[in-house]
Amino acid sequence: MSGVTAFTPDSFKPLLQKLIDNPDAFTSQETRLSFHHLAQKEFGGATPVQIGAFLMALKYSGKAHDDIIISAAAEVMREYATSVKVTGSETDFVVDIVGTGGDGYNTFNVSTTAAIVAAGAGARVVKHGSKASTSASGSADILAALGCRHLAPTGAPLPQIPFVFLSASNYHPSIASLAPIRKSLPFRTIFNVLGPLLNPARPRGMVLGVYTKSLGPVFARALRDGGVERAMVVCGQEGLDEISIAGGTWTWTIRNGEIVEGVIHPTHFGIGAQPLDNVTGSTPAVNAATLVALLNNGPPPDELPPPASMSAIRDFVCLNASALLVIAGIASDWKEGTRLARESIENGKAWQAFEKFRDMDP
């Protein structure tokens, strides 16, 4: 790459200098070179001090939210991910639903639950996620509380079952090694937003939530540039990284290489709007109990924090599952997607999809 045969702290130094001195002129190729340095084992490509300085320069220059930078960084970090083979990926339209986090609302684990519900309705979902960084319960947290093992890379293809979860920490060792540096910094870094772009299963379709409207077109372009065929980037108008049940949601839809901006509302799904307080989340254990009750049509757990309600959480899940079913090509519109999501819950197919994953052989 540009004559670089080894990535060392000395070769990283001029890249860091360029980003600090002239961030607006920092190119996609320089971004790729930089992230190759960051990905080297045992800080062989950059020292911890250099990495911290680089992440700070990205943050405070505004380049951490630049689509050229994000696309180039994601491209490199995917190269260092542990590869995943997906049985049936040639014929199945594999999808994922994920959010960037960072919205501050601490809602119920809607993306994880919507992924399972969509899987029960016929979607092939390979979800990629991690432990919580800005909320009480991330996707890895709730699934661990439900008794699921986080699949370790074995080289064997992923089974052809409706729902599978890949824990980011198992498949991105180069990013995991940076965790102590990231935790020592008093700000969210580019890695907080890169995660949704790094699913090693390379899904063909995605619903991706962002916490601020300005990131919508950035992520839409990054998904398109990364080869995703159909996708919808969403941002609830209150700053929610999901499709909001409380009101309007901005959307950026990718089809046939084009990005179309729009707005959707719960009424488009045949659902009434409700306050976000009604879908508040809690600890992984309480959210797990809520998911079990929801997918088994049971009563709410005693620990469900008021004013959250099962009916509101069910509607919230169905909104987001509907979008994934449309992207997957299973539903023709939002209302059909909502109907299929409700049926998946009521007929037990969603729970069966979850059980197939939970009960997989080690």
ChimeraX attribute file (.defattr): number of C-alpha atoms within 10 A of each C-alpha:
attribute: neighborCount
match mode: 1-to-1
recipient: residues
	/A:1	10
	/A:2	7
	/A:3	5
	/A:4	9
	/A:5	8
	/A:6	13
	/A:7	19
	/A:8	18
	/A:9	18
	/A:10	11
	/A:11	17
	/A:12	23
	/A:13	15
	/A:14	12
	/A:15	18
	/A:16	22
	/A:17	14
	/A:18	15
	/A:19	21
	/A:20	18
	/A:21	12
	/A:22	10
	/A:23	17
	/A:24	12
	/A:25	10
	/A:26	18
	/A:27	15
	/A:28	16
	/A:29	14
	/A:30	21
	/A:31	20
	/A:32	21
	/A:33	21
	/A:34	26
	/A:35	21
	/A:36	23
	/A:37	23
	/A:38	28
	/A:39	25
	/A:40	18
	/A:41	12
	/A:42	13
	/A:43	18
	/A:44	15
	/A:45	23
	/A:46	27
	/A:47	18
	/A:48	18
	/A:49	9
	/A:50	17
	/A:51	23
	/A:52	18
	/A:53	15
	/A:54	22
	/A:55	21
	/A:56	20
	/A:57	19
	/A:58	21
	/A:59	16
	/A:60	11
	/A:61	15
	/A:62	12
	/A:63	19
	/A:64	23
	/A:65	19
	/A:66	16
	/A:67	20
	/A:68	19
	/A:69	23
	/A:70	24
	/A:71	23
	/A:72	22
	/A:73	25
	/A:74	22
	/A:75	18
	/A:76	18
	/A:77	21
	/A:78	17
	/A:79	14
	/A:80	17
	/A:81	19
	/A:82	18
	/A:83	18
	/A:84	18
	/A:85	14
	/A:86	19
	/A:87	14
	/A:88	15
	/A:89	16
	/A:90	8
	/A:91	7
	/A:92	16
	/A:93	18
	/A:94	23
	/A:95	28
	/A:96	31
	/A:97	31
	/A:98	26
	/A:99	23
	/A:100	23
	/A:101	23
	/A:102	19
	/A:103	21
	/A:104	12
	/A:105	18
	/A:106	21
	/A:107	23
	/A:108	29
	/A:109	26
	/A:110	27
	/A:111	28
	/A:112	25
	/A:113	29
	/A:114	26
	/A:115	33
	/A:116	34
	/A:117	36
	/A:118	37
	/A:119	29
	/A:120	26
	/A:121	27
	/A:122	21
	/A:123	28
	/A:124	26
	/A:125	29
	/A:126	26
	/A:127	27
	/A:128	26
	/A:129	26
	/A:130	18
	/A:131	18
	/A:132	15
	/A:133	13
	/A:134	16
	/A:135	19
	/A:136	18
	/A:137	26
	/A:138	23
	/A:139	24
	/A:140	24
	/A:141	22
	/A:142	25
	/A:143	24
	/A:144	17
	/A:145	18
	/A:146	18
	/A:147	11
	/A:148	18
	/A:149	19
	/A:150	18
	/A:151	15
	/A:152	13
	/A:153	14
	/A:154	10
	/A:155	10
	/A:156	10
	/A:157	13
	/A:158	19
	/A:159	14
	/A:160	14
	/A:161	18
	/A:162	24
	/A:163	29
	/A:164	25
	/A:165	24
	/A:166	24
	/A:167	20
	/A:168	24
	/A:169	18
	/A:170	15
	/A:171	23
	/A:172	22
	/A:173	15
	/A:174	20
	/A:175	19
	/A:176	14
	/A:177	17
	/A:178	18
	/A:179	12
	/A:180	10
	/A:181	13
	/A:182	21
	/A:183	12
	/A:184	9
	/A:185	12
	/A:186	8
	/A:187	12
	/A:188	17
	/A:189	19
	/A:190	20
	/A:191	18
	/A:192	16
	/A:193	22
	/A:194	19
	/A:195	21
	/A:196	27
	/A:197	26
	/A:198	23
	/A:199	23
	/A:200	22
	/A:201	20
	/A:202	23
	/A:203	26
	/A:204	19
	/A:205	26
	/A:206	28
	/A:207	29
	/A:208	28
	/A:209	29
	/A:210	28
	/A:211	23
	/A:212	19
	/A:213	20
	/A:214	11
	/A:215	19
	/A:216	23
	/A:217	19
	/A:218	20
	/A:219	27
	/A:220	26
	/A:221	21
	/A:222	23
	/A:223	26
	/A:224	19
	/A:225	16
	/A:226	16
	/A:227	13
	/A:228	21
	/A:229	18
	/A:230	25
	/A:231	27
	/A:232	27
	/A:233	32
	/A:234	34
	/A:235	28
	/A:236	26
	/A:237	19
	/A:238	17
	/A:239	19
	/A:240	28
	/A:241	27
	/A:242	30
	/A:243	31
	/A:244	26
	/A:245	28
	/A:246	21
	/A:247	18
	/A:248	18
	/A:249	24
	/A:250	24
	/A:251	25
	/A:252	24
	/A:253	21
	/A:254	23
	/A:255	15
	/A:256	8
	/A:257	14
	/A:258	13
	/A:259	19
	/A:260	13
	/A:261	16
	/A:262	11
	/A:263	13
	/A:264	17
	/A:265	20
	/A:266	22
	/A:267	15
	/A:268	13
	/A:269	21
	/A:270	15
	/A:271	17
	/A:272	14
	/A:273	17
	/A:274	17
	/A:275	14
	/A:276	22
	/A:277	17
	/A:278	21
	/A:279	30
	/A:280	21
	/A:281	23
	/A:282	21
	/A:283	19
	/A:284	23
	/A:285	17
	/A:286	20
	/A:287	27
	/A:288	24
	/A:289	19
	/A:290	26
	/A:291	27
	/A:292	19
	/A:293	15
	/A:294	23
	/A:295	23
	/A:296	17
	/A:297	16
	/A:298	12
	/A:299	11
	/A:300	17
	/A:301	17
	/A:302	9
	/A:303	13
	/A:304	19
	/A:305	15
	/A:306	10
	/A:307	12
	/A:308	20
	/A:309	16
	/A:310	20
	/A:311	13
	/A:312	22
	/A:313	26
	/A:314	21
	/A:315	23
	/A:316	29
	/A:317	30
	/A:318	30
	/A:319	31
	/A:320	29
	/A:321	33
	/A:322	30
	/A:323	28
	/A:324	33
	/A:325	31
	/A:326	24
	/A:327	28
	/A:328	26
	/A:329	16
	/A:330	17
	/A:331	22
	/A:332	13
	/A:333	16
	/A:334	24
	/A:335	21
	/A:336	17
	/A:337	27
	/A:338	27
	/A:339	17
	/A:340	23
	/A:341	33
	/A:342	23
	/A:343	16
	/A:344	24
	/A:345	23
	/A:346	15
	/A:347	15
	/A:348	15
	/A:349	22
	/A:350	29
	/A:351	22
	/A:352	21
	/A:353	23
	/A:354	25
	/A:355	14
	/A:356	14
	/A:357	18
	/A:358	19
	/A:359	11
	/A:360	13
	/A:361	7
	/A:362	7
